[in-house]
Amino acid sequence: MKSLLRRKTLREIDLLEKVISTFDGLARVEIVEEIEFEGRVFPIHVIEFGSENPEHPVVGYFGGVHGLEKIGSEVIIAYLESISTLIKWDESFKKRLKHSRMLFMPIVNPVGIWLRRRSNAQGVDLMRNSPSEGQGKKTFYSGHRLSNKLPWYRGEAGEQMELEAKALCKVVRERLFPAKMSMAVDIHSGFGAKDRFWFPYARGQEIFPHISEVMSLVDLFNKSYPHHFYTIEPTSSQYCIDGDLWDYLVDEFFAIHPNIKANEKMFLPWTLEMGSWIWLKKNPLQILNKLGFYHPLIPHRYQRILRRHLTLFDFLHRSVLFPSPWVDINNTESKKFQLLAKEKWYA
């Protein structure tokens, strides 16, 4: 049936497929889901580079979960443009990919991008759609089940997750969970005037099981890039979320691997929240545009955002490929990092 439907033209899908056409067979490309809307079909692509060994370390880059925040998709597509060239000439990059993987799911919610709204076609906020329940102080934007006419709607209680959310979770289960070392980075925009880099949990002040290793990695990043501009913290430092997909997947991972040590197997999802208020401050008139709260509209600022996070993305890939400096820590170091984390984030 879907093959008989007409493809809806979406700029971001066109950009992505144009980049895909330059890979010359050096990437594995799959359409993992198709979303029907108004008699058309929107594909959800997954692109993989590198080793085909599922146990090799992997980083997954995800964007476009919220349709209004399409800059996340465009940042990933810009990164793919760079990789499409690097993979053809950079011998050190090619060697890294022999022993690791890079996975990209740039447009998780294509209909949301098409409609210029946060939710999918059913009015469901995909990042409020899992069964995970918040434990901390909640607000309306933590998620609700009142009506799909309102933002932050979670969907009906007891119903299956939306197709887009299920597709993301399936990709993570099948392509990230099997790896000895895996990370995900989910790219969003719109909160605050700083770029924030969040790790679990979103539902409350629960401490992530591998918090010592997270703190060790943050310490390594701070020392490697002492002038970086990120605020790194648990998601719940800012607000608590019901139905967060990454909390749900972390719970599932630890249910499969209870008491697993980080140096044996690790799944660490991050959220990059690009602070869009600074774009509004520098260009107040963009508040009149529906995308203005979430998207840089001035051309030179847009170009700057497309290249702003390349250092971080590359660091994540290298850190899963060479995890020993931050994962292989002794008991004394582990206790030190745990104490530092508690003082910094959970006091």
C-alpha positions as CSV (number, residue, x, y, z in Angstrom):
1,M,0.0,0.0,0.0
2,K,2.7,2.5,1.0
3,S,4.6,2.0,-2.3
4,L,1.5,3.3,-4.1
5,L,1.4,6.5,-2.1
6,R,3.1,9.6,-3.3
7,R,6.1,10.9,-1.6
8,K,5.7,14.3,0.1
9,T,8.4,16.7,-0.7
10,L,10.2,17.8,2.5
11,R,13.3,20.0,2.2
12,E,15.1,18.1,4.9
13,I,14.4,14.7,3.3
14,D,15.6,16.1,0.0
15,L,18.8,17.4,1.6
16,L,19.4,14.1,3.3
17,E,18.8,12.0,0.1
18,K,21.1,14.3,-1.8
19,V,23.9,13.7,0.7
20,I,23.2,9.9,0.7
21,S,23.7,9.9,-3.1
22,T,27.3,11.0,-2.5
23,F,28.3,8.1,-0.3
24,D,29.3,5.9,-3.2
25,G,28.4,2.7,-1.4
26,L,30.5,3.5,1.7
27,A,27.4,3.6,4.0
28,R,24.6,1.3,4.8
29,V,21.3,3.1,4.3
30,E,17.9,1.8,5.3
31,I,14.4,3.2,5.5
32,V,13.3,1.8,8.9
33,E,9.7,3.2,8.9
34,E,7.3,5.1,6.6
35,I,4.8,7.5,8.0
36,E,1.6,8.0,6.1
37,F,-0.1,11.4,6.2
38,E,-2.8,12.8,4.0
39,G,-2.3,10.2,1.3
40,R,1.5,10.6,1.2
41,V,4.3,8.7,2.8
42,F,7.4,10.1,4.6
43,P,10.4,7.8,5.0
44,I,12.6,7.6,8.2
45,H,16.2,6.9,7.2
46,V,19.0,5.3,9.2
47,I,22.5,5.6,7.9
48,E,25.5,3.6,9.2
49,F,29.2,3.8,8.6
50,G,32.0,1.5,9.7
51,S,32.3,-2.0,11.0
52,E,29.5,-4.5,10.6
53,N,30.4,-6.2,13.9
54,P,27.4,-5.4,16.2
55,E,29.7,-5.6,19.3
56,H,32.0,-2.9,18.1
57,P,31.6,0.6,19.7
58,V,29.0,2.8,18.2
59,V,27.6,6.4,18.5
60,G,24.1,7.1,17.3
61,Y,23.1,10.7,16.3
62,F,19.4,11.4,16.3
63,G,17.5,14.5,15.3
64,G,14.1,15.9,14.4
65,V,12.2,14.3,17.3
66,H,10.3,17.5,17.7
67,G,9.2,18.9,14.3
68,L,9.6,22.6,15.3
69,E,13.3,21.9,16.2
70,K,14.3,21.0,12.7
71,I,17.7,22.6,13.2
72,G,18.7,19.3,14.9
73,S,18.1,17.4,11.7
74,E,20.0,20.0,9.7
75,V,23.0,19.8,12.0
76,I,23.2,16.1,11.5
77,I,22.8,16.4,7.8
78,A,25.6,18.9,7.7
79,Y,27.8,16.4,9.7
80,L,26.9,13.7,7.2
81,E,28.1,16.0,4.4
82,S,31.5,16.3,6.1
83,I,31.7,12.5,6.7
84,S,30.8,11.8,3.1
85,T,34.1,13.5,2.1
86,L,36.3,12.4,5.1
87,I,35.5,8.8,4.5
88,K,37.0,9.0,1.0
89,W,40.4,10.5,1.9
90,D,41.1,10.7,5.6
91,E,43.1,7.5,6.4
92,S,42.9,8.0,10.2
93,F,39.1,8.4,10.0
94,K,38.8,5.2,7.9
95,K,41.0,3.3,10.4
96,R,38.7,4.4,13.2
97,L,35.7,3.1,11.3
98,K,37.2,-0.4,10.9
99,H,36.7,-0.9,14.6
100,S,33.7,1.2,15.3
101,R,30.3,2.4,13.9
102,M,28.6,5.7,13.4
103,L,24.8,5.6,13.1
104,F,22.5,8.5,12.0
105,M,18.7,8.8,12.3
106,P,18.5,12.5,11.2
107,I,14.7,12.9,10.8
108,V,12.7,11.0,13.4
109,N,9.5,13.0,13.0
110,P,9.2,14.0,9.3
111,V,5.5,14.9,9.5
112,G,6.1,17.1,12.5
113,I,8.8,19.0,10.5
114,W,6.4,19.2,7.5
115,L,3.6,20.6,9.7
116,R,5.9,22.9,11.6
117,R,4.8,21.6,15.0
118,R,6.4,19.9,18.0
119,S,4.3,16.7,17.8
120,N,3.7,14.1,15.2
121,A,0.6,13.9,13.0
122,Q,-1.4,12.5,15.9
123,G,-0.5,15.4,18.1
124,V,1.7,13.3,20.3
125,D,5.0,14.6,21.7
126,L,7.4,11.7,20.9
127,M,9.7,12.6,23.8
128,R,6.8,12.2,26.2
129,N,5.5,9.0,24.7
130,S,7.2,6.2,26.6
131,P,5.7,4.5,29.7
132,S,8.4,6.0,31.9
133,E,6.9,8.1,34.7
134,G,8.4,11.2,36.2
135,Q,9.3,11.2,39.9
136,G,10.3,14.8,40.5
137,K,8.4,18.1,40.6
138,K,6.2,18.2,37.5
139,T,4.9,21.1,35.4
140,F,2.5,21.1,32.4
141,Y,5.3,20.7,30.0
142,S,6.5,17.6,31.9
143,G,3.9,15.8,29.9
144,H,0.1,15.2,30.2
145,R,-2.7,13.1,28.8
146,L,-5.4,15.8,28.6
147,S,-5.7,16.4,24.8
148,N,-3.6,16.1,21.6
149,K,-4.7,19.7,20.9
150,L,-2.3,20.8,23.6
151,P,1.6,20.6,23.4
152,W,3.5,18.0,25.4
153,Y,0.7,15.5,25.0
154,R,1.9,11.9,25.9
155,G,-0.8,9.9,24.1
156,E,-3.5,7.7,25.7
157,A,-2.5,5.7,28.7
158,G,-2.0,2.1,27.9
159,E,-1.8,2.6,24.1
160,Q,1.3,1.5,22.1
161,M,3.9,4.1,21.4
162,E,3.8,6.1,18.2
163,L,5.4,4.6,15.1
164,E,8.2,7.1,15.2
165,A,9.0,6.4,18.8
166,K,8.9,2.7,18.2
167,A,11.2,3.1,15.3
168,L,13.8,5.0,17.3
169,C,13.6,2.4,20.2
170,K,13.9,-0.5,17.7
171,V,17.0,1.0,16.1
172,V,18.6,1.6,19.6
173,R,17.8,-2.0,20.7
174,E,19.0,-3.7,17.6
175,R,22.0,-1.5,16.7
176,L,23.3,0.2,19.9
177,F,22.5,-2.3,22.7
178,P,24.6,-5.2,21.3
179,A,27.8,-3.0,21.3
180,K,30.2,-3.2,24.3
181,M,30.3,0.6,24.3
182,S,27.4,2.7,22.9
183,M,26.3,6.3,23.1
184,A,23.5,8.3,21.6
185,V,23.2,12.0,21.1
186,D,19.7,13.4,20.5
187,I,19.7,16.9,19.2
188,H,17.1,19.5,20.2
189,S,16.8,23.3,20.5
190,G,14.8,25.9,22.3
191,F,15.6,25.8,26.0
192,G,17.7,28.7,27.5
193,A,20.5,30.8,26.2
194,K,23.2,28.1,26.7
195,D,24.0,24.9,24.9
196,R,23.3,22.1,27.4
197,F,24.5,18.6,27.2
198,W,22.2,16.3,29.3
199,F,22.5,12.7,30.5
200,P,19.8,10.6,32.3
201,Y,17.7,10.8,34.0
202,A,14.9,13.2,32.9
203,R,12.2,11.8,35.2
204,G,13.8,13.0,38.5
205,Q,16.9,13.2,40.6
206,E,17.7,9.5,40.4
207,I,21.4,8.9,40.0
208,F,22.5,7.2,36.8
209,P,24.0,3.8,37.6
210,H,27.3,4.6,35.8
211,I,27.6,8.1,37.3
212,S,31.3,7.7,38.1
213,E,32.1,7.0,34.5
214,V,30.0,9.8,33.3
215,M,31.8,12.2,35.6
216,S,35.1,10.7,34.5
217,L,34.1,11.3,30.8
218,V,33.0,14.9,31.6
219,D,36.4,15.5,33.3
220,L,38.2,14.2,30.2
221,F,36.1,16.5,28.0
222,N,36.8,19.4,30.2
223,K,40.5,18.8,30.1
224,S,40.6,18.1,26.4
225,Y,38.6,21.2,25.6
226,P,38.9,23.5,28.6
227,H,37.2,26.4,26.8
228,H,34.1,24.6,25.6
229,F,30.7,26.3,26.0
230,Y,28.5,23.4,27.2
231,T,26.7,23.2,30.5
232,I,26.8,19.4,31.2
233,E,24.3,18.1,33.7
234,P,21.4,15.6,34.2
235,T,18.3,16.5,32.3
236,S,16.4,16.7,35.6
237,S,18.6,19.6,36.7
238,Q,16.3,21.8,34.6
239,Y,12.9,20.0,34.6
240,C,11.3,16.5,35.0
241,I,9.8,14.7,32.1
242,D,7.1,12.0,31.9
243,G,7.6,9.5,29.1
244,D,11.2,10.3,28.1
245,L,12.3,7.8,25.5
246,W,15.9,7.7,26.7
247,D,14.9,7.0,30.3
248,Y,12.8,4.2,29.0
249,L,15.6,2.8,26.9
250,V,18.1,3.1,29.8
251,D,15.7,1.1,32.0
252,E,15.4,-1.5,29.4
253,F,19.2,-1.8,29.0
254,F,19.7,-2.3,32.7
255,A,16.8,-4.8,32.9
256,I,18.7,-6.8,30.3
257,H,22.1,-6.3,32.0
258,P,21.5,-5.8,35.7
259,N,24.5,-4.8,37.7
260,I,26.7,-4.6,34.6
261,K,29.9,-2.8,35.0
262,A,30.7,0.1,32.7
263,N,33.9,-1.4,31.5
264,E,32.0,-4.6,30.5
265,K,29.1,-3.0,28.7
266,M,27.7,0.6,28.6
267,F,24.8,2.5,27.0
268,L,24.9,6.2,27.6
269,P,22.4,8.5,25.9
270,W,22.9,12.2,25.7
271,T,20.7,15.1,24.8
272,L,22.2,18.2,23.2
273,E,19.8,21.1,23.9
274,M,20.9,24.0,21.8
275,G,20.0,27.2,23.5
276,S,17.9,29.2,21.1
277,W,17.1,32.2,23.3
278,I,20.4,33.7,22.3
279,W,19.2,33.7,18.7
280,L,16.1,35.6,19.8
281,K,18.2,38.1,21.7
282,K,20.3,38.9,18.7
283,N,17.3,38.9,16.3
284,P,14.1,39.7,18.3
285,L,12.0,40.0,15.1
286,Q,12.3,36.3,14.5
287,I,9.8,35.8,17.3
288,L,7.2,36.7,14.6
289,N,8.1,33.5,12.7
290,K,6.7,30.2,14.0
291,L,10.2,28.6,13.8
292,G,11.8,31.6,15.4
293,F,11.8,30.2,18.9
294,Y,13.7,27.1,17.8
295,H,15.6,27.9,14.6
296,P,18.3,30.4,13.7
297,L,16.9,32.5,10.9
298,I,19.8,34.8,10.1
299,P,21.9,33.1,7.4
300,H,25.4,33.6,9.0
301,R,24.1,32.4,12.4
302,Y,22.5,29.4,10.8
303,Q,25.8,28.4,9.1
304,R,27.6,28.9,12.5
305,I,25.2,26.5,14.2
306,L,25.7,23.8,11.5
307,R,29.4,23.7,12.3
308,R,29.3,24.5,16.0
309,H,29.1,21.0,17.5
310,L,31.5,19.1,15.2
311,T,34.2,18.9,17.9
312,L,31.7,17.4,20.4
313,F,30.5,14.8,17.8
314,D,34.0,13.8,17.0
315,F,34.9,13.5,20.7
316,L,32.0,11.2,21.4
317,H,33.1,8.9,18.6
318,R,36.7,8.8,19.8
319,S,35.6,8.3,23.4
320,V,33.6,5.1,22.6
321,L,36.5,3.8,20.4
322,F,39.1,4.6,23.1
323,P,37.1,4.3,26.4
324,S,39.9,3.1,28.7
325,P,41.0,6.6,30.0
326,W,37.5,7.3,31.4
327,V,36.0,3.8,32.0
328,D,38.9,1.9,33.5
329,I,39.0,3.7,36.8
330,N,39.9,2.1,40.1
331,N,37.7,2.1,43.3
332,T,39.4,5.2,44.7
333,E,38.9,7.1,41.4
334,S,35.3,5.8,41.2
335,K,34.4,7.0,44.7
336,K,36.1,10.4,43.9
337,F,34.1,10.9,40.7
338,Q,30.9,9.7,42.4
339,L,31.3,12.3,45.2
340,L,32.1,15.0,42.7
341,A,29.0,14.2,40.7
342,K,26.8,14.2,43.8
343,E,28.2,17.6,45.0
344,K,27.8,19.1,41.5
345,W,24.5,17.7,40.4
346,Y,22.6,16.1,43.3
347,A,23.3,18.2,46.3
